[in-house]
């Protein structure tokens, strides 16, 4: 009978040791670009929207929330700003929340409760910019990447003409022409 209590003690010790381990990232091994920009929808700033730049090969993403003017700065995680280089699918949502996302006041926000006292918001962004997004960019370095979304879903990329984002846009168009 002494084996069962010993097994329980060891199991609890292993469980607690696993729970106390932190997820440490060696940021020196990750090349990050600093990306910010502005998002409008039918000519108006898209305020309070979550924007993600998702890697289509592995699903990893950087994220941000737009402020009242539609401006955003991407976060790599809750500690560091930035996004990895490469092709990204851009998704926007006015109902999504991401753990570690900083709000307008710089506070972190958690996941929205699915049940309880909060009223569920309706999505203001069409699926063509959200779950079925066709928006894509190629991140090649730090840049300002802005989007002028249209209600008819005709926007498929970043706004051309910004000197900081023209290189990223032209490379994205060239890439899409090669694979498309």
GUKOLKE-857088 format. One record per residue (C-alpha): y, z, x; residue in one letter. Coordinates in pm, whole numbers, plus 32768, in hexadecimal, padded with zeros to 4 digits. Last residue first. Example, Ala and Ser with C-alpha at 12.3 -4.5 7.8 and 13.67 -1.06 7.14 Angstrom:
<recs>
7F96:82CA:8557:s
7E3E:830C:84CE:a
</recs>
This chain:
<recs>
8C7C:68E8:7FCD:x
8C0E:696E:811F:x
8CF9:68A0:81FD:x
8E16:688C:8100:x
8DFC:6A04:80C0:x
8E1F:6A48:8235:x
8F4E:6963:8254:x
8FF3:6A0B:8128:x
8FAE:6B65:81BA:x
9034:6AFA:830E:x
9171:6A7C:826A:x
9197:6BBE:81A3:x
9168:6CA5:82CE:x
925C:6BD8:839F:x
935B:6BD2:8284:x
9346:6D4D:824E:x
9451:6DD0:833D:x
9534:6CA3:8307:x
9529:6CCE:818B:x
9531:6B70:80FA:x
93EE:6B6D:8037:x
939F:6C7C:7F33:x
9237:6CED:7F56:x
910F:6C43:7EB5:x
9068:6BCA:7D77:x
917E:6BE2:7C72:x
9139:6B0B:7B3B:x
90AD:6C2F:7A70:x
917A:6BD2:7938:x
9226:6D27:7942:x
92B3:6CCF:7A98:x
929F:6DA1:7BD4:x
93AB:6D84:7CE1:x
92FB:6E1F:7E0F:x
9387:6EA2:7F56:x
92F0:6EBC:80B1:x
93CA:6F58:81BF:x
9307:6F3F:82FF:x
9247:6FEE:8414:x
9138:6F0D:849D:x
9040:6DFF:843C:x
9000:6E68:82D4:x
8F81:6D39:8213:x
8FE1:6D4A:80A6:x
8F31:6D27:7F59:x
8F85:6D3D:7DE9:x
8E6A:6CB0:7D13:x
8E32:6E01:7C6D:x
8D1B:6E29:7B6E:x
8D29:6FA9:7B6E:x
8EA6:6FAF:7B89:x
8F94:6E8C:7BB9:x
8ED8:6D9F:7ACE:x
8E78:6ED1:79FE:x
8FDE:6EE8:797E:x
90B4:7010:79F5:x
913E:70FE:78EB:x
8FFB:71C5:78C7:x
900A:72C3:77AC:x
903E:742E:7803:x
8F3E:753A:77A1:x
8FDD:7673:7712:x
8FA7:77A2:77E9:x
8F15:78E0:7756:x
8DA7:78A8:779B:x
8CC2:778F:77F9:x
8CBE:7689:790B:x
8D93:775B:79F3:x
8E6B:7686:7AD5:x
8DFD:768F:7C40:x
8EDC:7751:7D29:x
9046:772B:7D8F:x
90E5:777B:7EDB:x
9253:77D1:7EDF:x
934E:76F0:7F8F:x
9447:7705:7E6F:x
93F4:75A4:7DFA:x
9281:75F1:7DF9:x
9198:75FC:7F24:x
9036:7588:7EE3:x
8F34:7677:7F75:x
8E3B:7648:7E58:x
8E85:74FA:7DB1:x
8F17:74D1:7C55:x
8EF3:739C:7B7E:x
8FB5:736F:7A39:x
90D8:728D:7AA0:x
8FF4:71A7:7B65:x
901E:70A8:7C7B:x
8F1C:6FF0:7D4D:x
8F4D:6F28:7E8E:x
8E1B:6E88:7F2A:x
8E3B:6E9A:80A2:x
8DEF:6DAF:81C5:x
8E0C:6E54:8318:x
8EBC:6F6C:83D3:x
8E8D:70D9:8374:x
8F95:7180:829B:x
909E:7283:82E6:x
911C:73E4:82AB:x
905C:7513:832A:x
8FF6:7664:8295:x
8F7F:7623:812F:x
8ED4:74E0:819B:x
8F3E:7389:8214:x
907F:73AB:8148:x
914A:727A:80E3:x
92C3:7292:80B0:x
9343:7232:7F55:x
9484:71C4:7EA8:x
948A:7178:7D30:x
95ED:7203:7D0C:x
956F:733A:7C52:x
9468:7376:7D61:x
9327:72B3:7D95:x
91ED:737A:7DE5:x
9128:7327:7F1E:x
8FCC:72C7:7F94:x
8EF4:7252:80B4:x
8D99:71CF:8066:x
8C2F:71C6:80D3:x
8B55:70E7:7FF6:x
8A7E:7066:8117:x
8AAD:6EEE:812F:x
8BC3:6EC5:802C:x
8CAA:6FB6:80E7:x
8D8D:7048:7FDB:x
8F09:7063:7FE6:x
8F52:7156:7ECB:x
9087:7184:7DF4:x
90AC:72AB:7D06:x
91C5:7276:7C0E:x
92D6:7375:7BC9:x
93F0:7277:7BAA:x
93BF:70FE:7B8F:x
9523:7089:7BCF:x
9590:6F89:7AC8:x
958C:6E0C:7AF1:x
9452:6DCA:7A23:x
939D:6ED7:7AEB:x
943A:6F3B:7C36:x
9396:6FCB:7D6C:x
9451:7024:7EA9:x
93DA:703C:800F:x
9335:7110:8117:x
9233:70D4:8225:x
9208:718B:8370:x
90E2:70E5:841D:x
8FBF:71B9:8494:x
8ECC:7181:85B1:x
8DC4:7293:859C:x
8D29:7322:86DA:x
8E52:7404:8729:x
8E40:748A:85C4:x
8CFF:7542:861F:x
8CA5:75B0:84C1:x
8C2D:770D:8474:x
8B6C:7752:8334:x
8B51:78C9:8346:x
8A0F:7990:834E:x
8A1D:7AC6:8274:x
893D:7A38:8166:x
8825:79E1:825A:x
8829:7B40:82EE:x
8823:7BD7:8192:x
86F3:7B09:8130:x
863C:7B5B:8272:x
867D:7CCF:8244:x
8614:7CC1:80D6:x
84CD:7C16:8133:x
848C:7D11:8249:x
84C2:7E38:815D:x
83EA:7D99:804D:x
82CF:7D51:8144:x
82DD:7EB9:81C6:x
82CC:7F39:805F:x
8199:7E5B:801A:x
80E4:7EA9:8161:x
80EB:8023:812D:x
8000:8000:8000:x
</recs>
